[in-house]
Amino acid sequence: MSHEQVTRSEDTAAKSPLVYAVENEILVNGPISFDRFMGAALYGLDTSLGFIPGYYSEEVSIGKKDKEDKFDFSTSPELSPVFGFCLAEQIIEMKKILGNPADFKIVEMGGGRGTLAYDIIHGIRYAGEELPEYVIIESSSTLQAQQREKLKDENVSFLAGSAIDFELPQTTGVFISNELPDAFPVKMVSLRDGQVKELFIGLGDNEKFEEVWQDPSEDVLDFIKRNKVEIDEKTKPLNLLSEKWIQNVARQIRRGFVITIDYETGTFTTTTLHIDGQIEFVTRSTKEDLDLVFMAKGRALNGFSGEEGKEHLCKKYFGKVDLTSSVDFSVIARAGKTAGLRIVGDVTQGGFLEGLGFHSLKELHYETYREREARVIFGDRGNFKGTLRALDNAEELLDRDRVLIQAKNVELTNPLSGGEHVYHDRLHSSYQTFRPIEITEEEAN
């Protein structure tokens, strides 16, 4: 199909520049790999005519700013400042384990709109500890602008660039991320007629791109073999970039810790789709079909949940909605071990908060920050009773999210406080599927 045929057959006024650019790339080079497709949707595309922004470059809205605000999605820091206060407690403990070094740094990779950094800083200050240097690595200029505004009165450094291949001087401290690897572009594979095939994206029609299944690339086959991934007829995400990311993090660390918080493979979530303020349908994603989740402006769409829908292919959503993939923590653990990181904590998010005094912190903070003062500092999240109840009752987050803590060149005589409790006290019976990660020396090598 020629370029002229495409422009004549489609209503170009209704087509976004990003869709148009991807279509042209497919016309010139043939079907593109799914990670290329997902990367363009989320982070934009460099073209001969310049950079065309994607979702995180332009559209993203995280957490509500006020009662009337519509937002794409929320994370634990947006529910309550006590989440960040608990992380502050863990960071303070880690700094003491390292001997309170003068050059201790906190490095946050993918800082959202700065909420977690804001809360960690206030948590450390609340504990009466000296504030260490804080660095945020962020690829989205839109989010970095929000971070700079929120943290304008704090001593925070900003590094523009990807969390996957950033470079820092050798660092002593802690590297943290909250829901970062789930936004890395992924390969998609499936067993088709008894053969492993990789998903590519073709031109499709006026409304949707099309799926094209081809022989997998060598890096995909190597990843499957290295991580002992079982492939069946269901479409499965392979997060090759999570390996590259954690190995790069390990290279930056002289001594210290890595805290990774994200939702993992084989979990459950329920989301509602809103379009123009109207509820259109509810998507329930079970551990059998939760591969990709789309969210924007309070809307959520799930991909790969059946042959009907295939919302991930819709051209009208492309570059306008969030697209995330469940995370296989064993991949991060295995790749980390080859780079010198060992596991020192592997728990649910609920268990992590439990070990760091979630309930006692809740009461202490409510007494210390009287509501009027708290609202000045934390806005709507300053209603500690309300926001803590929201986090305490957010079973999706406490039950769904996993916290992996890794360390390099650190000797521990006692377990970390955040790694002592696998489960939240109220949810241990509902998280029957949690299995500790075990990586053998043979696997790591």
C-alpha positions in Angstrom: 0.0 0.0 0.0 1.5 3.4 -1.0 1.7 6.5 1.1 -0.9 8.2 -1.1 -3.3 5.3 -0.6 -3.1 5.6 3.2 -3.7 9.3 3.2 -6.7 9.0 0.9 -8.3 6.1 2.6 -8.1 7.5 6.2 -9.5 10.5 7.8 -6.1 12.1 8.5 -7.6 14.9 10.6 -8.7 12.4 13.2 -5.4 10.6 13.2 -2.7 11.6 15.7 0.8 12.5 14.4 2.1 9.5 16.4 -0.2 7.0 14.8 0.7 8.5 11.4 4.4 8.2 12.1 4.1 4.5 13.2 2.0 3.7 10.2 4.7 5.2 7.9 7.4 3.2 9.7 5.4 0.0 9.2 4.9 0.9 5.5 8.7 1.4 5.0 10.1 -1.4 7.2 7.2 -3.9 7.6 5.7 -4.9 10.9 7.4 -3.6 14.0 8.2 -5.5 17.2 5.8 -5.0 20.1 8.4 -3.4 22.3 9.0 -0.8 19.6 5.2 -0.2 19.4 4.8 0.1 23.2 7.8 2.3 23.5 6.4 4.7 20.9 3.0 4.8 22.6 4.5 5.6 26.0 7.6 7.6 25.3 7.2 9.0 21.7 9.1 8.6 18.5 12.0 10.3 16.9 11.3 10.9 13.2 12.9 12.8 10.3 10.5 15.6 11.1 11.4 15.7 14.8 10.3 14.2 18.0 6.6 13.2 18.4 5.6 12.8 22.0 3.9 9.8 23.5 1.8 9.3 26.6 4.5 10.0 29.3 5.8 12.9 27.2 2.5 14.8 27.2 -0.7 13.1 28.4 0.2 11.6 31.8 -1.7 12.6 34.9 -0.8 10.7 38.1 -3.0 11.0 41.3 -5.6 13.6 41.9 -4.5 17.1 42.9 -7.9 18.1 44.3 -11.3 16.6 44.9 -12.6 17.5 41.4 -9.5 16.4 39.6 -9.6 13.6 37.0 -6.4 11.5 36.8 -5.1 8.5 34.9 -4.0 6.3 37.7 -3.0 6.5 41.3 -0.1 4.9 43.2 0.5 4.3 46.9 2.3 7.6 47.6 -0.8 9.4 46.1 -3.1 7.6 48.6 -1.2 8.6 51.8 2.0 10.4 52.9 2.6 7.6 55.4 3.7 5.3 52.5 6.6 7.6 52.0 7.2 8.0 55.7 7.5 4.2 56.0 10.1 4.2 53.2 11.9 7.0 55.0 12.1 4.7 58.1 13.7 2.0 55.9 16.1 4.4 54.3 17.2 5.7 57.7 17.9 2.1 58.9 19.8 1.4 55.7 22.0 4.5 56.2 22.8 3.4 59.7 23.7 -0.1 58.5 26.2 1.5 56.1 27.7 3.4 58.9 26.0 6.8 58.3 28.4 7.7 55.4 28.7 11.4 54.6 28.2 10.7 50.9 25.0 8.7 51.3 22.5 9.4 48.5 18.9 8.5 47.8 18.3 7.9 44.1 14.7 7.6 42.9 14.2 6.2 39.4 11.0 7.4 37.8 9.8 10.0 40.3 6.1 10.4 39.2 5.1 13.9 40.0 7.5 14.1 43.0 5.0 12.9 45.7 7.1 10.0 47.0 10.3 12.2 47.2 8.3 14.9 49.0 7.0 12.4 51.6 10.4 10.6 52.1 12.0 14.0 52.7 9.4 15.0 55.2 9.6 11.5 56.8 13.3 11.8 57.4 12.9 15.4 58.7 10.1 14.2 61.0 12.4 11.5 62.4 15.0 14.2 63.2 17.6 12.8 60.9 19.9 14.7 58.6 18.6 14.9 55.0 20.9 13.1 52.5 21.3 14.1 48.9 18.3 13.2 46.9 18.4 12.5 43.1 15.5 11.9 40.8 16.1 10.3 37.4 13.2 11.0 35.0 12.7 10.6 31.2 9.4 12.6 31.0 9.9 16.3 30.7 6.2 16.7 31.7 6.7 14.8 35.0 10.1 16.4 35.7 8.4 19.8 35.5 5.9 18.7 38.1 8.6 17.3 40.2 10.6 20.5 40.1 7.5 22.5 41.1 6.6 20.2 44.0 10.1 20.0 45.3 11.3 23.6 44.6 12.0 24.2 48.3 13.9 21.0 48.8 17.5 20.1 48.1 16.8 17.7 45.2 18.9 17.1 42.0 17.3 16.1 38.7 18.8 13.9 36.0 16.9 13.9 32.7 17.1 10.6 31.0 16.1 7.0 31.0 16.3 4.9 34.2 17.4 2.0 32.0 20.8 3.5 31.0 21.6 6.4 33.3 25.1 7.0 34.6 26.1 8.4 38.0 29.4 8.4 39.8 29.9 5.3 42.0 27.2 5.8 44.7 26.8 4.8 48.3 23.1 4.8 49.3 19.8 3.5 48.2 18.1 3.3 44.8 14.3 3.2 44.9 11.5 2.8 42.4 7.8 2.6 42.7 6.0 1.0 39.7 8.8 1.6 37.3 9.7 -1.8 35.5 6.0 -2.3 34.6 6.3 0.7 32.2 9.3 -0.7 30.3 8.4 -1.7 26.8 8.1 -5.5 26.5 8.3 -8.3 24.0 5.2 -10.5 23.6 5.4 -14.2 22.8 3.0 -17.1 22.6 2.9 -20.7 21.5 1.3 -20.9 18.1 0.9 -24.4 16.4 3.5 -25.7 18.8 6.1 -23.1 17.9 7.2 -20.1 20.0 6.2 -16.9 18.1 6.9 -13.3 18.8 4.2 -10.6 18.3 4.8 -7.8 15.8 2.4 -5.0 14.9 1.2 -4.5 11.3 -0.6 -1.6 9.6 -4.2 -2.9 10.2 -7.2 -0.9 9.1 -8.6 2.6 9.9 -9.4 1.8 13.5 -6.8 -0.8 14.7 -3.3 -2.0 14.1 -3.0 -5.7 13.5 -1.2 -8.5 15.2 1.5 -10.3 13.2 3.1 -13.4 14.7 6.6 -14.1 13.5 9.7 -16.2 14.5 11.2 -14.7 17.6 14.5 -12.8 17.6 17.6 -14.3 19.1 17.5 -12.0 22.2 14.0 -13.3 22.9 15.1 -17.0 22.7 18.1 -16.3 24.9 15.9 -14.5 27.4 13.5 -17.5 27.5 16.3 -19.9 28.0 18.2 -17.8 30.6 15.1 -17.2 32.7 13.5 -20.7 32.2 10.3 -19.0 31.0 7.4 -21.4 30.3 5.6 -20.4 27.1 2.1 -21.6 26.3 -0.9 -20.5 24.2 -1.5 -17.4 26.3 0.2 -14.2 25.3 3.1 -13.6 27.6 5.2 -10.4 28.2 9.0 -10.7 28.4 10.6 -7.7 30.1 14.1 -7.8 28.6 14.7 -4.2 29.7 14.2 -5.1 33.4 17.4 -7.1 33.1 19.3 -4.3 31.5 17.9 -1.8 34.1 18.9 -3.7 37.2 22.3 -4.6 35.9 22.9 -0.9 35.2 21.7 0.1 38.7 24.2 -2.5 40.2 27.0 -0.9 38.2 26.3 2.5 39.8 26.4 1.2 43.4 29.6 1.1 45.4 27.8 0.0 48.6 24.1 0.1 49.2 20.6 -1.1 48.5 17.9 -1.3 45.8 14.2 -1.2 46.7 11.9 -2.2 43.8 8.1 -1.9 44.3 5.8 -3.0 41.6 2.9 -5.3 40.7 3.9 -8.8 39.7 2.9 -11.5 37.3 -0.1 -13.6 38.5 -2.0 -10.9 40.4 -5.5 -9.5 40.3 -6.9 -6.1 39.6 -10.3 -4.5 38.9 -10.6 -1.4 36.8 -13.4 0.8 35.4 -13.5 2.4 32.0 -14.7 6.0 31.9 -15.0 7.9 28.6 -16.1 11.6 28.7 -17.2 11.1 32.3 -19.4 8.2 31.6 -18.8 4.6 32.8 -18.5 2.5 29.7 -17.6 -0.9 31.1 -15.6 -2.6 33.9 -12.5 -4.6 33.2 -11.6 -7.4 35.6 -8.2 -8.8 35.0 -7.4 -12.1 36.6 -4.0 -13.7 37.0 -4.7 -15.8 33.9 -5.1 -12.8 31.6 -3.4 -9.8 33.2 -0.7 -9.0 30.7 -1.3 -5.4 29.8 -3.4 -2.6 31.4 -4.2 0.7 29.8 -5.2 3.8 31.8 -5.9 7.4 31.0 -8.0 10.2 32.5 -9.7 7.7 34.9 -10.2 5.3 32.1 -8.7 1.8 32.1 -8.5 -0.7 29.3 -7.1 -4.2 29.5 -5.4 -5.8 26.5 -4.9 -9.5 25.7 -8.0 -10.5 27.7 -9.6 -12.3 24.8 -10.1 -12.1 21.1 -12.8 -9.4 21.5 -11.8 -5.8 22.1 -8.0 -5.9 21.7 -7.9 -2.3 23.0 -4.1 -2.2 22.8 -4.4 -2.1 19.1 -6.9 0.8 18.9 -5.4 3.7 17.0 -7.6 6.3 18.8 -6.0 5.3 22.1 -2.4 5.0 20.8 -0.1 7.4 22.7 -3.0 8.7 24.8 -3.3 6.0 27.4 -0.9 4.3 29.9 0.2 0.8 29.0 1.9 -1.3 31.6 2.9 -5.0 31.9 3.0 -7.2 35.0 6.5 -7.7 36.3 8.4 -11.0 36.8 10.5 -10.3 39.8 12.6 -13.5 39.4 14.1 -11.9 36.2 15.2 -8.8 38.2 16.5 -11.0 41.0 18.4 -13.3 38.7 19.9 -10.5 36.6 20.8 -8.6 39.8 22.6 -11.5 41.2 24.9 -11.8 38.2 25.7 -8.1 38.7 26.6 -8.5 42.4 23.2 -7.8 44.0 21.8 -10.3 46.6 18.3 -10.5 47.9 17.9 -9.2 51.5 14.1 -8.7 51.4 11.3 -10.2 49.4 7.8 -9.4 50.7 4.4 -8.1 49.7 3.9 -4.3 49.9 1.6 -4.9 52.9 4.3 -6.8 54.7 6.8 -4.1 53.9 4.6 -1.5 55.5 3.8 -3.7 58.4 7.4 -4.2 59.3 8.1 -0.5 59.2 5.4 0.4 61.7 2.6 1.4 59.4 -0.1 1.3 62.1 2.0 3.1 64.8 3.2 5.7 62.3 -0.4 6.3 61.3 -1.4 7.1 64.9 1.8 9.1 65.7 1.5 11.2 62.5 -2.2 11.9 63.1 -1.3 13.2 66.6 1.7 15.1 65.5 0.3 16.7 62.3 -3.0 18.1 63.4 -5.3 18.2 60.5 -5.0 21.9 59.7 -1.2 21.8 59.7 -1.1 18.5 57.8 -3.3 19.9 55.0 -0.9 22.8 54.6 2.0 20.3 54.1 0.3 17.5 52.3 -2.9 19.0 50.8 -5.9 16.6 50.6 -3.6 13.8 51.6 -3.1 15.6 55.0 -6.4 14.0 56.2 -4.4 11.2 57.8 -7.4 9.3 59.0 -9.0 9.3 55.6 -5.9 8.7 53.5 -4.6 6.0 55.8 -7.9 4.3 55.6 -7.6 4.5 51.8 -4.2 2.9 51.8 -5.0 0.4 54.6 -8.1 -0.7 52.6 -6.4 -0.7 49.2 -6.1 -4.4 49.1 -5.2 -4.3 45.4 -2.0 -2.4 46.3 -1.1 -4.2 49.5 -2.0 -7.6 48.0 -0.8 -7.1 44.5 2.5 -5.2 44.8 5.7 -6.9 45.7 8.8 -5.3 47.3 12.2 -6.7 46.4 15.2 -5.4 48.4 18.7 -6.1 47.0 22.1 -5.2 48.4 25.6 -4.8 47.2 28.7 -5.0 49.4 26.6 -4.9 52.6 26.8 -7.2 55.6 23.6 -7.6 57.5 23.6 -9.0 61.1 19.8 -8.7 61.4 16.9 -8.7 58.9 15.8 -5.3 57.5 12.6 -4.0 59.2 10.9 -3.8 55.8 11.8 -7.4 55.0 10.7 -9.1 58.2 6.9 -9.5 57.5 5.9 -11.2 54.3 2.2 -10.2 54.7 0.2 -7.3 55.9 -1.6 -8.4 59.1 -5.1 -8.1 57.5 -4.3 -9.7 54.2 -2.1 -12.7 54.8 -5.0 -15.1 54.1 -5.8 -13.5 50.8 -2.3 -13.7 49.4 -1.9 -17.4 49.1 0.2 -17.2 45.9 3.2 -15.4 47.2 6.4 -17.5 46.8 9.8 -16.3 47.8 12.3 -15.9 44.9 15.1 -18.4 45.0 18.0 -18.1 42.6 20.6 -20.8 42.5 24.3 -20.1 41.8 24.0 -22.2 38.6 21.0 -20.1 37.4 22.8 -16.8 38.2 25.8 -17.9 36.2 
